[in-house]
C-alpha cells in the first residue's frame, strides 16, 4: 500500500543536502578564477571546519604580506561565528580577501 508523505515531514532515509565548499584564487586584472579545492559537507560546522583547514595550506604558500589576511581570519573567532551564523540561517558565506565559499543546501552560487 502506498502512503503519501507530506513535504514537511522529514524522511529519515534521506541524506542531508551538502554544503558545497570552494576555495578559489582570483588574480587581479584577470577574469578567471583558479580552483584551490572543493568539497561537500553535511553541516554548517563541518563547512566552517573545512574552510579553516583549507586556509592553512593556502596561506602557507603565500608570502607574508599576502598571507596576513588569511592568517588573521584563521584566528578571528568572531568571523568564524559570523560564518556559522550565515550558514545556519541558510545563506552563503564568502570571506573578503580569499574567496572561501560555502553554499548551503538548495542555494545556487
C-alpha positions as CSV (number, residue, x, y, z in Angstrom):
1,X,0.0,0.0,0.0
2,X,1.3,3.4,-0.9
3,X,1.1,6.3,1.5
4,X,1.5,10.0,0.9
5,X,4.3,11.7,2.9
6,X,3.7,15.5,3.3
7,X,6.6,17.6,2.1
8,X,7.3,19.0,5.6
9,X,7.7,15.5,7.1
10,X,11.4,14.6,7.4
11,X,12.4,11.5,5.7
12,X,14.7,9.5,8.0
13,X,16.3,7.7,5.0
14,X,17.1,11.0,3.1
15,X,20.7,12.1,3.3
16,X,21.1,15.8,4.1
17,X,21.9,18.1,1.1
18,X,25.5,19.0,1.0
19,X,27.1,22.4,1.6
20,X,29.3,23.0,-1.4
21,X,32.6,24.4,-0.2
22,X,35.1,26.0,-2.6
23,X,38.4,27.8,-2.2
24,X,39.4,29.8,-5.3
25,X,42.0,32.4,-6.2
26,X,41.3,35.5,-8.3
27,X,44.3,37.2,-9.9
28,X,44.0,41.0,-10.2
29,X,43.2,42.1,-13.7
30,X,42.1,38.6,-14.8
31,X,38.6,37.2,-15.4
32,X,39.3,33.6,-14.5
33,X,39.2,32.0,-11.0
34,X,41.8,29.4,-10.1
35,X,40.3,26.5,-8.1
36,X,42.2,25.7,-4.9
37,X,39.9,23.0,-3.5
38,X,36.3,21.9,-3.3
39,X,34.3,19.5,-1.1
40,X,30.7,18.8,0.0
41,X,29.9,18.8,3.7
42,X,26.7,17.9,5.6
43,X,26.6,20.7,8.2
44,X,27.5,24.3,8.8
45,X,30.0,23.3,11.4
46,X,31.8,20.9,9.1
47,X,31.8,23.5,6.4
48,X,33.4,26.1,8.5
49,X,35.9,23.5,9.7
50,X,36.8,22.8,6.1
51,X,37.3,26.5,5.4
52,X,39.8,26.7,8.3
53,X,41.6,23.5,7.2
54,X,41.8,24.7,3.6
55,X,43.0,28.2,4.6
56,X,46.1,26.9,6.4
57,X,47.8,25.4,3.4
58,X,46.8,28.3,1.2
59,X,48.4,30.9,3.5
60,X,51.5,28.7,3.9
61,X,52.1,29.1,0.2
62,X,51.8,32.9,0.1
63,X,54.4,35.5,1.1
64,X,53.9,37.1,4.4
65,X,52.1,40.2,3.2
66,X,49.6,38.3,1.1
67,X,49.1,35.6,3.8
68,X,48.4,38.1,6.6
69,X,44.6,38.4,5.9
70,X,44.2,34.7,5.7
71,X,46.2,34.1,8.9
72,X,44.2,36.7,10.7
73,X,41.0,35.0,9.5
74,X,42.2,31.7,11.0
75,X,42.3,33.3,14.5
76,X,39.2,35.5,14.1
77,X,36.6,33.7,16.3
78,X,34.1,36.4,15.7
79,X,34.3,36.0,12.0
80,X,34.0,32.2,12.4
81,X,30.8,32.7,14.4
82,X,29.5,35.0,11.7
83,X,30.2,32.4,9.0
84,X,28.5,29.7,11.1
85,X,25.5,32.0,11.7
86,X,25.2,32.7,7.9
87,X,25.3,29.0,7.1
88,X,22.9,28.1,9.9
89,X,20.5,30.7,8.6
90,X,20.7,29.1,5.1
91,X,22.7,31.8,3.4
92,X,26.2,31.5,1.9
93,X,29.4,32.8,3.4
94,X,32.2,34.4,1.5
95,X,35.4,35.8,3.1
96,X,36.6,39.2,1.9
97,X,40.2,38.5,0.9
98,X,40.4,34.9,-0.1
99,X,37.3,33.6,-1.7
100,X,36.2,30.8,0.5
101,X,32.6,29.9,-0.3
102,X,30.1,27.5,1.2
103,X,26.7,27.1,-0.5
104,X,24.0,25.8,1.8
105,X,21.6,23.1,0.6
106,X,19.4,24.4,-2.2
107,X,21.4,27.6,-2.9
108,X,22.8,28.4,-6.2
109,X,26.2,30.0,-6.5
